[in-house]
Amino acid sequence: MDDIQSQWAEPFGDCRQELVFIGQNIDADKVRQELDGCLLSDEELSAGREVWQTYRDDFPPWFTDEQS
């Protein structure tokens, strides 16, 4: 229970994601900087889903098993 409480952040509770990179000669600071640059700012986050859906998506289309 203490571990959950230590990770708790309103308004999302203990929901979070973690990425693990395994390799040699990885510049951890550079990777962290690049990933942090992908995050929404507090202002962008508070704007909500309707605004987020107007952002350009540079990733190629995703296909589910049902679509392929």
Biopython code that builds the backbone (N, CA, C, O; Angstrom):
import numpy as np
from Bio.PDB.StructureBuilder import StructureBuilder

atoms = [
    (1, "MET", "N", (0.820, -1.191, 0.000)),
    (1, "MET", "CA", (0.000, 0.000, 0.000)),
    (1, "MET", "C", (0.866, 1.258, 0.000)),
    (1, "MET", "O", (0.535, 2.236, -0.670)),
    (2, "ASP", "N", (1.963, 1.240, 0.741)),
    (2, "ASP", "CA", (2.837, 2.414, 0.782)),
    (2, "ASP", "C", (3.407, 2.728, -0.600)),
    (2, "ASP", "O", (3.564, 3.895, -0.958)),
    (3, "ASP", "N", (3.720, 1.671, -1.387)),
    (3, "ASP", "CA", (4.266, 1.890, -2.716)),
    (3, "ASP", "C", (3.241, 2.591, -3.604)),
    (3, "ASP", "O", (3.589, 3.498, -4.360)),
    (4, "ILE", "N", (1.976, 2.171, -3.512)),
    (4, "ILE", "CA", (0.924, 2.815, -4.299)),
    (4, "ILE", "C", (0.787, 4.274, -3.885)),
    (4, "ILE", "O", (0.711, 5.158, -4.739)),
    (5, "GLN", "N", (0.756, 4.527, -2.602)),
    (5, "GLN", "CA", (0.607, 5.891, -2.113)),
    (5, "GLN", "C", (1.781, 6.774, -2.552)),
    (5, "GLN", "O", (1.594, 7.952, -2.856)),
    (6, "SER", "N", (2.981, 6.207, -2.586)),
    (6, "SER", "CA", (4.152, 7.005, -2.966)),
    (6, "SER", "C", (4.109, 7.403, -4.442)),
    (6, "SER", "O", (4.760, 8.371, -4.836)),
    (7, "GLN", "N", (3.350, 6.667, -5.263)),
    (7, "GLN", "CA", (3.241, 6.956, -6.689)),
    (7, "GLN", "C", (1.957, 7.705, -7.038)),
    (7, "GLN", "O", (1.721, 8.011, -8.207)),
    (8, "TRP", "N", (1.128, 8.003, -6.042)),
    (8, "TRP", "CA", (-0.179, 8.609, -6.286)),
    (8, "TRP", "C", (-0.042, 10.062, -6.748)),
    (8, "TRP", "O", (0.700, 10.839, -6.146)),
    (9, "ALA", "N", (-0.746, 10.422, -7.798)),
    (9, "ALA", "CA", (-0.739, 11.794, -8.303)),
    (9, "ALA", "C", (-2.127, 12.108, -8.841)),
    (9, "ALA", "O", (-2.607, 11.449, -9.764)),
    (10, "GLU", "N", (-2.758, 13.100, -8.272)),
    (10, "GLU", "CA", (-4.087, 13.503, -8.743)),
    (10, "GLU", "C", (-3.960, 14.175, -10.106)),
    (10, "GLU", "O", (-2.936, 14.818, -10.335)),
    (11, "PRO", "N", (-4.885, 14.084, -11.000)),
    (11, "PRO", "CA", (-6.181, 13.435, -10.868)),
    (11, "PRO", "C", (-6.184, 11.995, -11.359)),
    (11, "PRO", "O", (-7.254, 11.402, -11.496)),
    (12, "PHE", "N", (-5.010, 11.411, -11.629)),
    (12, "PHE", "CA", (-4.954, 10.109, -12.282)),
    (12, "PHE", "C", (-4.651, 8.950, -11.342)),
    (12, "PHE", "O", (-4.602, 7.801, -11.783)),
    (13, "GLY", "N", (-4.450, 9.222, -10.078)),
    (13, "GLY", "CA", (-4.172, 8.138, -9.132)),
    (13, "GLY", "C", (-2.806, 7.541, -9.350)),
    (13, "GLY", "O", (-1.819, 8.264, -9.487)),
    (14, "ASP", "N", (-2.742, 6.209, -9.385)),
    (14, "ASP", "CA", (-1.448, 5.541, -9.534)),
    (14, "ASP", "C", (-1.219, 5.043, -10.963)),
    (14, "ASP", "O", (-0.361, 4.192, -11.199)),
    (15, "CYS", "N", (-1.988, 5.577, -11.911)),
    (15, "CYS", "CA", (-1.802, 5.189, -13.307)),
    (15, "CYS", "C", (-0.488, 5.764, -13.828)),
    (15, "CYS", "O", (-0.215, 6.953, -13.663)),
    (16, "ARG", "N", (0.304, 4.935, -14.442)),
    (16, "ARG", "CA", (1.559, 5.390, -15.024)),
    (16, "ARG", "C", (2.068, 4.344, -15.987)),
    (16, "ARG", "O", (1.566, 3.221, -16.026)),
    (17, "GLN", "N", (3.056, 4.713, -16.756)),
    (17, "GLN", "CA", (3.688, 3.807, -17.688)),
    (17, "GLN", "C", (5.190, 3.920, -17.495)),
    (17, "GLN", "O", (5.704, 4.967, -17.101)),
    (18, "GLU", "N", (5.871, 2.845, -17.773)),
    (18, "GLU", "CA", (7.328, 2.849, -17.672)),
    (18, "GLU", "C", (7.907, 2.239, -18.939)),
    (18, "GLU", "O", (7.375, 1.268, -19.476)),
    (19, "LEU", "N", (8.991, 2.815, -19.401)),
    (19, "LEU", "CA", (9.741, 2.278, -20.527)),
    (19, "LEU", "C", (11.102, 1.835, -20.013)),
    (19, "LEU", "O", (11.703, 2.495, -19.165)),
    (20, "VAL", "N", (11.575, 0.728, -20.527)),
    (20, "VAL", "CA", (12.896, 0.232, -20.146)),
    (20, "VAL", "C", (13.710, 0.082, -21.428)),
    (20, "VAL", "O", (13.276, -0.574, -22.376)),
    (21, "PHE", "N", (14.882, 0.690, -21.448)),
    (21, "PHE", "CA", (15.793, 0.589, -22.581)),
    (21, "PHE", "C", (17.010, -0.199, -22.122)),
    (21, "PHE", "O", (17.653, 0.144, -21.130)),
    (22, "ILE", "N", (17.313, -1.247, -22.851)),
    (22, "ILE", "CA", (18.461, -2.083, -22.522)),
    (22, "ILE", "C", (19.417, -2.033, -23.708)),
    (22, "ILE", "O", (19.021, -2.285, -24.847)),
    (23, "GLY", "N", (20.652, -1.714, -23.440)),
    (23, "GLY", "CA", (21.629, -1.662, -24.513)),
    (23, "GLY", "C", (22.963, -1.155, -24.016)),
    (23, "GLY", "O", (23.126, -0.845, -22.836)),
    (24, "GLN", "N", (23.894, -1.075, -24.909)),
    (24, "GLN", "CA", (25.223, -0.604, -24.577)),
    (24, "GLN", "C", (25.398, 0.829, -25.067)),
    (24, "GLN", "O", (24.869, 1.218, -26.108)),
    (25, "ASN", "N", (26.144, 1.595, -24.297)),
    (25, "ASN", "CA", (26.505, 2.967, -24.674)),
    (25, "ASN", "C", (25.287, 3.866, -24.905)),
    (25, "ASN", "O", (25.315, 4.751, -25.760)),
    (26, "ILE", "N", (24.238, 3.636, -24.153)),
    (26, "ILE", "CA", (23.047, 4.483, -24.256)),
    (26, "ILE", "C", (23.293, 5.756, -23.447)),
    (26, "ILE", "O", (23.709, 5.700, -22.290)),
    (27, "ASP", "N", (23.032, 6.887, -24.067)),
    (27, "ASP", "CA", (23.142, 8.175, -23.385)),
    (27, "ASP", "C", (21.805, 8.417, -22.676)),
    (27, "ASP", "O", (20.878, 8.974, -23.263)),
    (28, "ALA", "N", (21.716, 7.999, -21.421)),
    (28, "ALA", "CA", (20.460, 8.044, -20.674)),
    (28, "ALA", "C", (19.910, 9.462, -20.584)),
    (28, "ALA", "O", (18.700, 9.661, -20.690)),
    (29, "ASP", "N", (20.773, 10.438, -20.392)),
    (29, "ASP", "CA", (20.303, 11.820, -20.308)),
    (29, "ASP", "C", (19.695, 12.282, -21.626)),
    (29, "ASP", "O", (18.671, 12.966, -21.630)),
    (30, "LYS", "N", (20.308, 11.921, -22.732)),
    (30, "LYS", "CA", (19.795, 12.297, -24.054)),
    (30, "LYS", "C", (18.453, 11.615, -24.318)),
    (30, "LYS", "O", (17.521, 12.254, -24.805)),
    (31, "VAL", "N", (18.351, 10.340, -24.006)),
    (31, "VAL", "CA", (17.088, 9.619, -24.197)),
    (31, "VAL", "C", (16.000, 10.255, -23.353)),
    (31, "VAL", "O", (14.893, 10.485, -23.838)),
    (32, "ARG", "N", (16.303, 10.543, -22.096)),
    (32, "ARG", "CA", (15.329, 11.173, -21.195)),
    (32, "ARG", "C", (14.889, 12.538, -21.742)),
    (32, "ARG", "O", (13.702, 12.865, -21.718)),
    (33, "GLN", "N", (15.839, 13.321, -22.229)),
    (33, "GLN", "CA", (15.538, 14.641, -22.791)),
    (33, "GLN", "C", (14.619, 14.519, -24.007)),
    (33, "GLN", "O", (13.652, 15.272, -24.129)),
    (34, "GLU", "N", (14.909, 13.590, -24.894)),
    (34, "GLU", "CA", (14.085, 13.399, -26.090)),
    (34, "GLU", "C", (12.674, 12.950, -25.719)),
    (34, "GLU", "O", (11.695, 13.445, -26.279)),
    (35, "LEU", "N", (12.568, 12.025, -24.788)),
    (35, "LEU", "CA", (11.250, 11.549, -24.368)),
    (35, "LEU", "C", (10.471, 12.646, -23.648)),
    (35, "LEU", "O", (9.272, 12.806, -23.875)),
    (36, "ASP", "N", (11.144, 13.399, -22.782)),
    (36, "ASP", "CA", (10.475, 14.501, -22.083)),
    (36, "ASP", "C", (9.933, 15.530, -23.071)),
    (36, "ASP", "O", (8.901, 16.152, -22.818)),
    (37, "GLY", "N", (10.628, 15.710, -24.198)),
    (37, "GLY", "CA", (10.178, 16.643, -25.215)),
    (37, "GLY", "C", (8.882, 16.213, -25.890)),
    (37, "GLY", "O", (8.223, 17.024, -26.542)),
    (38, "CYS", "N", (8.514, 14.954, -25.742)),
    (38, "CYS", "CA", (7.272, 14.439, -26.328)),
    (38, "CYS", "C", (6.063, 14.633, -25.420)),
    (38, "CYS", "O", (4.925, 14.469, -25.859)),
    (39, "LEU", "N", (6.300, 14.976, -24.175)),
    (39, "LEU", "CA", (5.206, 15.096, -23.208)),
    (39, "LEU", "C", (4.412, 16.374, -23.413)),
    (39, "LEU", "O", (4.938, 17.386, -23.876)),
    (40, "LEU", "N", (3.135, 16.310, -23.059)),
    (40, "LEU", "CA", (2.323, 17.517, -23.063)),
    (40, "LEU", "C", (2.749, 18.412, -21.906)),
    (40, "LEU", "O", (3.118, 17.930, -20.835)),
    (41, "SER", "N", (2.695, 19.709, -22.134)),
    (41, "SER", "CA", (2.920, 20.651, -21.040)),
    (41, "SER", "C", (1.689, 20.628, -20.137)),
    (41, "SER", "O", (0.658, 20.070, -20.513)),
    (42, "ASP", "N", (1.785, 21.221, -18.963)),
    (42, "ASP", "CA", (0.628, 21.299, -18.065)),
    (42, "ASP", "C", (-0.526, 22.017, -18.756)),
    (42, "ASP", "O", (-1.683, 21.622, -18.610)),
    (43, "GLU", "N", (-0.214, 23.067, -19.506)),
    (43, "GLU", "CA", (-1.246, 23.822, -20.224)),
    (43, "GLU", "C", (-1.910, 22.954, -21.290)),
    (43, "GLU", "O", (-3.133, 22.952, -21.423)),
    (44, "GLU", "N", (-1.098, 22.216, -22.048)),
    (44, "GLU", "CA", (-1.645, 21.335, -23.084)),
    (44, "GLU", "C", (-2.483, 20.223, -22.464)),
    (44, "GLU", "O", (-3.544, 19.881, -22.985)),
    (45, "LEU", "N", (-2.016, 19.664, -21.368)),
    (45, "LEU", "CA", (-2.753, 18.597, -20.696)),
    (45, "LEU", "C", (-4.108, 19.090, -20.211)),
    (45, "LEU", "O", (-5.114, 18.398, -20.365)),
    (46, "SER", "N", (-4.137, 20.269, -19.634)),
    (46, "SER", "CA", (-5.395, 20.796, -19.105)),
    (46, "SER", "C", (-6.358, 21.216, -20.213)),
    (46, "SER", "O", (-7.544, 21.406, -19.945)),
    (47, "ALA", "N", (-5.882, 21.366, -21.449)),
    (47, "ALA", "CA", (-6.755, 21.750, -22.559)),
    (47, "ALA", "C", (-7.758, 20.648, -22.894)),
    (47, "ALA", "O", (-8.855, 20.929, -23.378)),
    (48, "GLY", "N", (-7.387, 19.407, -22.638)),
    (48, "GLY", "CA", (-8.317, 18.301, -22.820)),
    (48, "GLY", "C", (-8.280, 17.633, -24.180)),
    (48, "GLY", "O", (-7.630, 18.090, -25.121)),
    (49, "ARG", "N", (-9.011, 16.527, -24.237)),
    (49, "ARG", "CA", (-9.016, 15.641, -25.402)),
    (49, "ARG", "C", (-9.428, 16.357, -26.696)),
    (49, "ARG", "O", (-8.843, 16.102, -27.749)),
    (50, "GLU", "N", (-10.407, 17.232, -26.633)),
    (50, "GLU", "CA", (-10.870, 17.898, -27.853)),
    (50, "GLU", "C", (-9.744, 18.694, -28.510)),
    (50, "GLU", "O", (-9.646, 18.738, -29.737)),
    (51, "VAL", "N", (-8.907, 19.315, -27.705)),
    (51, "VAL", "CA", (-7.762, 20.058, -28.248)),
    (51, "VAL", "C", (-6.679, 19.079, -28.696)),
    (51, "VAL", "O", (-6.071, 19.270, -29.749)),
    (52, "TRP", "N", (-6.432, 18.033, -27.905)),
    (52, "TRP", "CA", (-5.386, 17.071, -28.262)),
    (52, "TRP", "C", (-5.652, 16.465, -29.634)),
    (52, "TRP", "O", (-4.719, 16.206, -30.394)),
    (53, "GLN", "N", (-6.923, 16.240, -29.950)),
    (53, "GLN", "CA", (-7.259, 15.611, -31.226)),
    (53, "GLN", "C", (-6.967, 16.513, -32.416)),
    (53, "GLN", "O", (-7.005, 16.051, -33.556)),
    (54, "THR", "N", (-6.678, 17.787, -32.179)),
    (54, "THR", "CA", (-6.328, 18.693, -33.274)),
    (54, "THR", "C", (-4.824, 18.690, -33.544)),
    (54, "THR", "O", (-4.382, 19.258, -34.543)),
    (55, "TYR", "N", (-4.026, 18.057, -32.669)),
    (55, "TYR", "CA", (-2.575, 18.032, -32.847)),
    (55, "TYR", "C", (-2.199, 17.119, -34.008)),
    (55, "TYR", "O", (-2.836, 16.090, -34.231)),
    (56, "ARG", "N", (-1.168, 17.502, -34.738)),
    (56, "ARG", "CA", (-0.672, 16.695, -35.851)),
    (56, "ARG", "C", (-0.068, 15.398, -35.310)),
    (56, "ARG", "O", (0.644, 15.405, -34.306)),
    (57, "ASP", "N", (-0.358, 14.303, -35.978)),
    (57, "ASP", "CA", (0.169, 12.991, -35.608)),
    (57, "ASP", "C", (1.193, 12.584, -36.654)),
    (57, "ASP", "O", (0.830, 12.272, -37.788)),
    (58, "ASP", "N", (2.468, 12.585, -36.287)),
    (58, "ASP", "CA", (3.537, 12.264, -37.237)),
    (58, "ASP", "C", (3.803, 10.769, -37.370)),
    (58, "ASP", "O", (4.650, 10.356, -38.163)),
    (59, "PHE", "N", (3.085, 9.959, -36.601)),
    (59, "PHE", "CA", (3.282, 8.514, -36.687)),
    (59, "PHE", "C", (2.469, 7.944, -37.844)),
    (59, "PHE", "O", (1.413, 8.479, -38.181)),
    (60, "PRO", "N", (2.956, 6.854, -38.458)),
    (60, "PRO", "CA", (2.173, 6.224, -39.524)),
    (60, "PRO", "C", (0.896, 5.611, -38.935)),
    (60, "PRO", "O", (0.811, 5.403, -37.724)),
    (61, "PRO", "N", (-0.092, 5.324, -39.782)),
    (61, "PRO", "CA", (-1.333, 4.729, -39.265)),
    (61, "PRO", "C", (-1.071, 3.411, -38.555)),
    (61, "PRO", "O", (-0.171, 2.656, -38.922)),
    (62, "TRP", "N", (-1.874, 3.153, -37.534)),
    (62, "TRP", "CA", (-1.791, 1.895, -36.791)),
    (62, "TRP", "C", (-2.871, 0.974, -37.313)),
    (62, "TRP", "O", (-3.979, 1.413, -37.620)),
    (63, "PHE", "N", (-2.556, -0.281, -37.410)),
    (63, "PHE", "CA", (-3.534, -1.266, -37.855)),
    (63, "PHE", "C", (-3.673, -2.334, -36.780)),
    (63, "PHE", "O", (-2.684, -2.819, -36.230)),
    (64, "THR", "N", (-4.908, -2.684, -36.496)),
    (64, "THR", "CA", (-5.163, -3.771, -35.558)),
    (64, "THR", "C", (-5.217, -5.072, -36.346)),
    (64, "THR", "O", (-5.262, -5.051, -37.576)),
    (65, "ASP", "N", (-5.213, -6.179, -35.663)),
    (65, "ASP", "CA", (-5.284, -7.491, -36.332)),
    (65, "ASP", "C", (-6.530, -7.605, -37.202)),
    (65, "ASP", "O", (-6.515, -8.247, -38.252)),
    (66, "GLU", "N", (-7.615, -6.968, -36.746)),
    (66, "GLU", "CA", (-8.861, -7.051, -37.496)),
    (66, "GLU", "C", (-8.775, -6.295, -38.816)),
    (66, "GLU", "O", (-9.514, -6.605, -39.750)),
    (67, "GLN", "N", (-7.885, -5.307, -38.909)),
    (67, "GLN", "CA", (-7.800, -4.483, -40.112)),
    (67, "GLN", "C", (-6.776, -5.006, -41.112)),
    (67, "GLN", "O", (-6.804, -4.613, -42.278)),
    (68, "SER", "N", (-5.881, -5.877, -40.686)),
    (68, "SER", "CA", (-4.805, -6.300, -41.584)),
    (68, "SER", "C", (-5.203, -7.481, -42.442)),
    (68, "SER", "O", (-4.404, -7.953, -43.250)),
]
sb = StructureBuilder()
sb.init_structure("model")
sb.init_model(0)
sb.init_chain("A")
sb.init_seg("    ")
for serial, (resi, resn, name, xyz) in enumerate(atoms, 1):
    if name == "N":
        sb.init_residue(resn, " ", resi, " ")
    sb.init_atom(name, np.array(xyz, "f"), 0.0, 1.0, " ", f" {name:<3s}", serial, name[0])
structure = sb.get_structure()
